[in-house]
């Protein structure tokens, strides 16, 4: 039996024992008085009445005193020192009770006839057996009563010149020994049960504390991810908006190429932040797989296009064998996995090249493979490479070689998608990572028509609330390049003041979700609707906060929501839809 773990300054097992003793006392005291009445009735003609009446009166006084002691339990139960004093008082009462019964009965046994002696023996055995059940939760109390109760009678019978009584005296000794041994077993069983009970309660409390700590940790993690999502997306969002403005300008071919390159880089950074944040939130079950059929070749072509300069910079070849397969998966998550695999392959390959290939895996699946001619992965490391922050050949933790998160993200995402992931490698020859993806069982949906551009002379008024200065300026320039009139401010108060100077109602309200001083985009839109007395004015919430509760709050009001960084084409399509007459 393990030791009882500490819980409070008071021993909880001792406190529980005293509570059980308190519950047993009323029945034992009532039994004392009832048995005393029977003894008086049986010995009334054999023992002087004065002795019997004095004995009964003494029992009544002692029983009343012990009952008063029992009543004081409620004052002592929450104070360890007081509870121990209460127990000492109960022990004194038990010893006095044993003496008050043992001495008179032993004396009367010498005076009465054999039948009455047999009655005294039976009465004593009855009381002694009852005491075992009443006091066995506290051995000190039980021993104090039983020894003082039985010892005088046993000694008295041993002094009589009667073989039967002497035999009964010896039997009394044996009875006392057996009952005390039995009481010891009962005591140990009850105490073990109490210790186990409190140990389980302690473990349950610890489990509850651990559960609460885990929930607090999850909540803190969710808050951190929401804040990180907002803060990381903000500069990328501003960059995307400025790129959208530049694309609308008349630029030379060389400048156009630079703008397109910046746009692709901004888009890649947006995908990177989106992927990392979503993967980090997998443990919370926030990321949901949005599987659909799509052409794999287009995704692989984009990956080859983006990583080709990186491979060329190391004099590596980057080849693609895509085919024309249509797979059923989440394109964003699958793209994240393959980007990590290709990026790792290029990073760790010094010469030769990287091949991205596809081959059938049965009738209804496709295996996507990323081959490299790198140093290979030893068999002892092929499990550890999937651990977070574990890297081969980077003991100095050179940040240019990555953070060691890529393959951990790959495994976690593949598991989420339900796509089996495999690794084959030979040291000195290279490595192959493969992932098996189901083929689509339905036709590829027709591509959506590109959004119709806004007419250049719309002149419609758009109110913008955005606390980030760069994002606010970029959004204003982009909307104005589409022929819209824009009033932009960092919060609701400023926007209301500026809008009050403009005639008419706005055609659209665009607001970041998280503004300054605890203000939200929902607050701003609600205030503007109230100001214009028109809840039908369309609203668009743009935010870097990916908390699902934000989506619910906005959707409940029937507004649209876009997540930063917003692609200018997507923004134009949404604005066109919202302000269409």
Secondary structure, DSSP 8 states (H G I E B T S, - for coil): -------SSS-HHHHHHHHHHHHHHHHHHHHHHHHHHHHHHHHTTTS-HHHHHHHHHHHHHHHHHHHHHHHTHHHHTT-HHHHHHHHHHHHHHHHHHHHHHHHHHHHHHTTS-HHHHHHHHHHHHHHHHHHHHHHTTSHHHHHHHHHHHHHHHHHHHHHSS-HHHHHHHHHHHHHHHHHHHHHHHHHHHHHHHHHHHHHHHHHHHHHHHHHHHHHHHHHHHHHHHHHHHHHHHHHHHHHHHHHHHHHTS---HHHHHHHHHHHHHHHHHHHHHHHHHHHHTTTTT------EEEEHHHHHHHHHHHHHHHHHHTT-EEEEE-TT-EEEE-HHHHHHHHHHHHHHHHHH--SSEEEEEEEE-SSSEEEEEEEE-S----GGGTTGGGSTT--SS-TT--GGG--S-HHHHHHHHHHHHT--EEEEEETTTEEEEEEEEEB-SS-------------TT---EEEEE-SSHHHHHHHHHHHHHTT-EEEEESSHHHHHHHHTTSSS--SEEEEESB-GGG-BHHHHHHHHHHHHT-TTS-EEEEES---HHHHHHHHHTT-EEEESS--HHHHHHHHHHHH--
